[in-house]
């Protein structure tokens, strides 16, 4: 057995064990109404409970199924059913999504940008891109401190956004039928398997932006609240990761983000069930305020690297911006057909190669 196979087997076993443990813990601790210390109950029992003498067991009456024993996923499906009847997809109030620009110049520019992201960002984003294929909720649980019974109403909002976002995104994906980036440029070689549905709008962008929009609705300050800004940043990152992975165009992302906002402001926020759920979740976040803003001069920069590295990169970028006109002029002056040319972002449409100059 070669080292490659052996190392791959070990890595696969470890990743699978960790993923399974995390998924099981989340499912048991977050969603099971019958649990002890956050762990789902598992009690083997083979026969009815036997009484020891005395009168026979009496049946119990006057009960209803407890509201807090309902599976949150099934509760959300009931809200989803009512959302489906709001007219979001037909009639005068229906949500509208414009068709993407699939002209040759627009596609060349979009593919160019995807290639840049593939080359620059994919290596250090690969792990989270793969993890976010089917478990984005874990990132929100981490950011919002949810799980094991903590902030259950906020958890339901996340599940609602995932369900509604998928519904509306798939509707327009099927209606518009846009090709995936790898169909336009196979050389992109997506990092993850291309999903078995159309590209536009991005489902991840729709779902993540809808989550961030719901989180912002929990605070009087709206999107300006400190927690809402964290939520918006995570939503943007997860959506952008789909572009870096090579499975979405930037315009897919933008369309999904707009679709999420139209879905919330046009329909969701008016539904009585959603209003009630938002009220419950607000209570879970009561008293949460912005305590202080980090001092960039003394604290590490949480938005990427350290303060020193950010200063250096900013200085380099500023210097390049100042020198760029001169560099372009020099390059144009020295341009010749004898040497290779470095491709830039397309600014002209395709030329018809079949036409011959006289």
N, C-alpha and C positions, 0 to 999 in steps of 0.2 A: 504494500500500500504506500503510495507516495505521500510526501509531507503535505501537499496541497489538499488531498482528500482527507487526510487525518485532521489537519487544522480546520478544514471546512466542517467536518463532522462535529468537532468539539465546539466550534463557534455556533453551529446550528443548534446543537443540543442545549447549550447555555442560553441562547436567545429564546428558544422555544420554552424552556423551563421558566425563565423570567417573565416572558409575556403571559404564559398560562397562569403563573402565580398572581401576577398583577390583575389580569382580567378576572380571575376567580375571586380575588379579594375585593375588587370593586363591586362585582355583582353581588357578592354575599353581604358585604358591609353596607352597601348603599341602597340596595333595592329590596332585600328580603324583609318583610314586615315582622317575621318571626326570627329573632336572632338573640344571641347572648354575647355581650361584649363585642358586638360588631360581626360575629360569626354566625352564619346560617345554621339553624338547628338541624341536626341529623340524629334521630332517635330510633334505632331499630326496635320494632315491636311486632310480634307475630300473631297475636290473638287478642280478643276483647279483654278489657280490664275486668278481672274477677272480683266480686264482692266477698267479704268475709262475714257471713251470717247476717242476721237482721233483715230489714225490709228490702224488697227489690229496689234497684235504682229507679229514681223518678226522672222523667224527661223534663228538660228546662224549656220554658217558653218566654214570651215577651222580649225577644231579642231581634236585632237586625245585624247584618254583617257590618263589622266596625269600619268606619270610613278610613282610618289610618292603616287598615290591613290591606287595602287595595294596592295592587301593583302599580307603581307610578307610571310604568310604560303603558299599561292598559288605560289608566285615567287619561293619559295624553292622547291615546287613540280616540277616546270619546270626544275630546276637544277638536281633534283633527277632523273627525266626522262632521262636526258642526261648522268648522271652517270651510269644509268642502261645499257647504250649502250657502255661503255668503255671496256668491256671484263673482268671485275673484277672477274667474276664467271666462266669463261670458257676460253679455249685456253691456249697458252703458258705463258701468263702473269697473269693468274688467281691467286688470293690469295689462299694460302694453309694454312690450320689449321690442326695440328696433332691431332690424336685421343687421348683422355685422358687415363691415366693409371688407369684402373678399376680392377686391380688385388687386391686380398684380402688384402695384406699388405698395399698397397697404400690407399685403401678405409678406412681401419681401422685407419690409421694415420689421414686421412682427417676428418673423423667423430670425432675422439678424439679432434682435434683442434677446431671443431665446438662446441663441448660440453663445452670446456674451455671458448670459447667466449660467449656462451649462459649464462654460470654461472657468468662470470666476467663482461661482457660488456653490456649485453642486458638491465638490469634495467635502466641504465642512458642514453642509446641510443634509448630507445623505441619510444619516441615522434618523433624524427627526422626520424627514420626508417619508421614509418607509414606515415609521411608527404611526404617522398621521393618515395612512391610507385607510385604516378602519377603526382607529381609536382616538379620534380627536377629543372626545369627551374627557379622557384622562388628563389632557392638558388644561382643560377648563376646571376640572376638579382640583388640580394642583394650584392653579392661579387663584381660585375663589375659595379655597379651604373647605371643600365639600367632601362628604363621605362619612360613613359610619353614623348616619343620622344627623349630621351637621348640615344646616341650611337645606332642608328637604324641598322647600318651595323653589329655591333657586335651582336646585337640581332638576325640578320639573320644568322650569323655564328652558333649561338647556335641552332637555329631551324634546320639548315642544318645538323649539327652533330647529332641531335636527329633522324632525318629522315634517314640519311645514316647509322648511327650506328644500328638502328633497322633493316634496310634491310639486311645488311651483317650478323648481328648476327643471325637473324631468318633463314637465308639461311643455316648456319652451324649447328644451333640447329636441324633443320629438317633432315639434312644430317647425323648427328652423333647420335642423339636421346638418349643422356645420361639421366639416371634417376636422379631425384631430390634427395637431401639429405634425405628428409623425407621418401622416398621410401626405402632407404638403412637402415635408423635408425629412425623408427617412433617416438621414444622417444624424438627426438629433438624438436618436437612440435613447428613448425615455428611461429614466432610472427605475420606474415601477411599471407594471403592466398597464397598458392603456385601457381605461375602463370601457366596458361594452355598451356605451351609449355616446350620443353626440357631444360635441365640445362646448357649445354656446347655449346658455351662460354656464359659468363654472358653478357646480353644485357646492363645492367646498366654500367658495367665496360667498355664495348665497347663505349657506348655513352659518358660517362663522360671523358674517356681518349681522345676521339676524340675532344671533346670541349677543353680540356686542350692543346692538340696538336695544334689546330687552334689558340688558344690564344697565345701560344709561338711563332707561326709563324708571329705574328704582330710586333715583336721586333727584332732588329738586334742581340741582345744577345741571342735570342732563349730561351731555357729552363732555362738559367742562369739569365734572367731578373727577377727582384723582383716580378712583377705581374704574370709572368708565374709560379713562384714557388708557389704563393698562389693558382693559378688555379690547379696546379698538386696536391697540398695538398687536395683541396676540392674534386677533382676527385677520389683520393685514398680513402678518407673518405666515400664518398657515395657508392663506390664499396665495401668497407669493411663492410659497414652496411648491405649489402645483405647477407654476410656470418654470421654476428651476428644475423640477423633475422632468419637464418636457411634455406634459400632458395637457397644458392649457396655454392659450395665447393671453397676452395682457388684456385684450378687449373682452375675452371671456370673463376674466376677473372683474373688470369694471362693470360689465353687464350684470353679473351676479350680485355685486355690492348694491347697485341701484335697485335691482329686483327685491332684495331683502328690505330695503327702506320703504319701497312702495307697498310691500306686503304688510309691514307693520303699521305704517301710518294710514294706509287705506282700508285695512280690514282688521288685523289682529287686535289693535289697541281698543277697538270699539266692541269687541266681543265680551259679554258679561263674564264668561268663564275665565278669560285672560285677565280682565280687570281684577277679579277676585284673586287670581294667582299672583299677580303683580303686588297686590296689597299684602299678601302673606309674605312674599319675598322681601318687600320693603321693611317689614318688621324684623327680618333677620339681619338687615344691614343698618338698623337704626343706631345712631351715635357714631357711625364711621365718618370721620372727617379727615381733611388733609392736615397732618400734624406739622410737617416742615418740608422744605425743599432741600435736597442735598446740595452742599456747596461743592461745585465742580472743581474748585481749587484744592480742596483738602480730601475729598472722598473719591473713590474709584468711580469712573463713569459707568453707570449701569446700562447705558445704551450702546455699549460696544467698546471693548478694550479698556484701557486706562486713560486718564485725563491726558497724560503725556503723549500716548500714541495718537489720541484724537487731535491733539495740537499739532503733532508732526504731519499727520495726514491732511489736516486742514491747510497747513502752511504749504505743503506740496501742491495740493489742489489749487490754491490761490495763485501760486507761482506759475503753474501750468496754464491757468486761465489768462494770466497776464501775458504770457509768452506765446499763447496759441496763435494769435494772428500772424506774428512774425514767423513762427514755425510753418504755418500753412503757406505763407507767401514764399518762403524759401523752398519748400517742397515743390510748389508749382513752378518756380523758376528753374529748378534743377530736374524737373520731370523729363524722363526720356523713355522711349519704348524698349530700350535695351535691357532694362532691369525689371525685376518683379515689382508689382504694385501691391501695397497693403490695402485690402478691401475696407471700405468704410460703410456707414449706414446708407442704404440705398436712398437716392433722392430723385431718381428718374425711373419711369416705367420701363417694362421690358421692351426691347426692340424686336421687330419682326425679322428674324434671321433669314427668312426666305427671300427678302427683297435684296436685289443687287444694285449697287451703285452704278451709274452709267459710265 
